[in-house]
Amino acid sequence: MQIKIYTIPIPGGEALTEEMNLFLRTKKVLDMTEHIVNHERSTHWCFCIKYLDNSPSTGERQKVDYREILDKETFNRFSRLREIRKKIAQEEAVPPYAIFTDAELAELAKLEVLNPAEMRGVKGIGEKKMALVPRPVNNASVWRGIFFAQLGVRRAKCGTF
């Protein structure tokens, strides 16, 4: 728990009031007390706010809008990868993030060439996830076919992959 105190003058505290309102919208407020204080020449509100910080450091993750951070073409590949991941996750009865996380898919979408060496270079993709890549899906397709054919990404010549 943390504490934040705002002292807002009456009149003329509009900017501080807006700042406090923005703060309140972004935090989980546990308690708030307010008092009006009269001094000889001024009057102001005093707010004491007890809150929990909603930052990712408290165990919560911040949602990323990949549409904002990826260019249009890369975002389109990212979206198709998510659709493919969802279908495979349903067929394999696992959560989608067990296949690849959104962060991993975003990095894969940025690659010009999808091959095992490039894919292993993406943070979070190791041998365990690479073992998923050539595994048959739907008894007819394999990851490499899905990635190369459906994404329109140039296929690298690479032995068994």
C-alpha positions in Angstrom: 0.0 0.0 0.0 1.1 3.5 -0.8 -0.1 7.0 0.2 -0.4 10.1 -2.0 -1.5 13.5 -0.7 -3.0 16.2 -2.8 -3.5 19.8 -1.6 -5.8 21.7 -3.9 -6.4 25.4 -3.5 -9.9 26.9 -3.6 -10.3 28.6 -6.1 -7.7 27.9 -8.8 -7.0 24.2 -8.3 -8.5 23.0 -11.6 -5.1 21.7 -12.9 -4.4 19.9 -9.7 -7.9 18.4 -9.6 -7.4 17.0 -13.1 -4.0 15.6 -12.1 -5.6 13.9 -9.1 -8.5 12.5 -11.2 -6.0 11.1 -13.7 -4.1 9.5 -10.8 -7.3 8.0 -9.4 -8.2 6.5 -12.7 -4.9 4.7 -13.0 -4.6 3.3 -9.4 -6.6 0.8 -7.3 -7.8 3.1 -4.5 -8.1 1.5 -1.1 -9.2 4.5 0.9 -9.5 8.3 0.5 -10.1 11.0 3.0 -10.6 14.6 2.4 -10.6 17.7 4.6 -11.1 21.3 3.9 -8.4 23.5 5.5 -8.9 27.2 6.2 -5.8 29.4 6.7 -5.7 33.1 7.2 -5.4 33.9 3.5 -6.3 30.7 1.7 -8.6 27.7 1.7 -7.8 24.4 0.2 -8.8 20.8 0.0 -6.4 18.1 1.4 -6.9 14.6 0.0 -5.1 11.6 1.4 -5.3 8.6 -0.9 -4.2 5.0 0.0 -3.7 2.9 -3.1 -2.1 -0.1 -4.7 0.2 0.6 -7.6 -1.1 -1.2 -10.8 2.3 -1.3 -12.4 3.6 -4.5 -13.9 6.1 -4.8 -11.0 3.2 -5.9 -8.8 2.8 -9.1 -10.8 0.2 -7.7 -13.3 1.2 -7.4 -16.9 0.5 -4.4 -19.0 -1.4 -5.0 -22.2 0.5 -4.3 -25.4 -1.3 -2.9 -28.4 0.7 -4.5 -31.2 -1.2 -2.4 -33.8 0.6 0.6 -32.4 4.1 -0.8 -32.2 4.2 -2.9 -35.4 4.1 -1.5 -39.0 1.0 -2.4 -41.0 2.5 -5.3 -43.0 4.1 -6.9 -39.8 0.9 -6.4 -37.9 -1.0 -8.3 -40.6 1.5 -11.2 -40.4 1.2 -11.0 -36.6 -2.6 -11.2 -36.8 -2.5 -14.2 -39.1 0.0 -15.9 -36.8 -2.4 -15.4 -33.9 -5.2 -17.0 -35.9 -3.0 -20.0 -36.8 -1.9 -20.3 -33.1 -5.5 -20.2 -31.9 -6.5 -23.0 -34.3 -3.6 -25.1 -33.3 -4.2 -24.5 -29.6 -7.8 -25.6 -30.0 -6.8 -28.7 -31.9 -4.1 -29.6 -29.4 -6.3 -28.6 -26.4 -3.8 -26.2 -24.9 -3.9 -22.5 -24.2 -2.6 -20.4 -27.1 0.3 -19.0 -25.1 1.6 -22.5 -24.7 2.3 -22.5 -28.4 3.8 -19.0 -28.7 3.2 -15.9 -26.7 2.0 -12.7 -28.4 5.5 -11.2 -27.9 7.1 -14.2 -29.6 4.6 -14.0 -32.5 5.3 -10.3 -32.9 9.0 -11.1 -33.2 8.3 -14.0 -35.6 6.2 -11.6 -37.7 9.2 -9.3 -38.0 11.4 -12.0 -39.5 11.9 -11.8 -43.3 12.9 -15.5 -43.4 11.5 -18.1 -41.1 13.9 -20.9 -40.5 15.0 -22.8 -37.3 18.1 -20.6 -36.8 16.1 -17.3 -37.0 13.3 -18.7 -34.9 15.7 -19.8 -32.1 17.0 -16.2 -32.0 13.6 -15.0 -30.8 13.6 -14.6 -27.0 11.4 -17.3 -25.5 11.7 -19.8 -28.3 13.9 -22.7 -27.4 14.2 -26.3 -28.2 10.9 -27.2 -26.6 8.9 -24.8 -28.7 10.9 -25.6 -31.8 9.9 -29.2 -31.3 6.3 -28.0 -32.0 7.2 -26.5 -35.3 7.3 -29.6 -37.6 4.7 -31.5 -35.6 1.7 -32.5 -37.7 -1.5 -30.6 -37.1 -4.9 -31.8 -38.4 -3.2 -34.9 -39.8 -2.4 -32.9 -43.0 -0.5 -29.8 -42.3 2.7 -29.0 -40.5 3.9 -25.8 -38.9 6.3 -25.1 -41.6 3.6 -25.3 -44.3 1.4 -23.0 -42.2 4.1 -20.5 -41.6 5.5 -20.4 -45.1 2.4 -20.8 -47.2 -0.2 -18.8 -45.2 2.1 -16.0 -44.2 3.6 -15.5 -47.6 7.1 -15.3 -46.0 10.0 -16.3 -48.2 11.0 -19.9 -47.4 14.6 -20.5 -46.6 16.3 -23.7 -47.8 16.9 -25.7 -44.7 17.3 -29.4 -44.6 14.4 -31.1 -42.8 12.5 -27.9 -42.1 
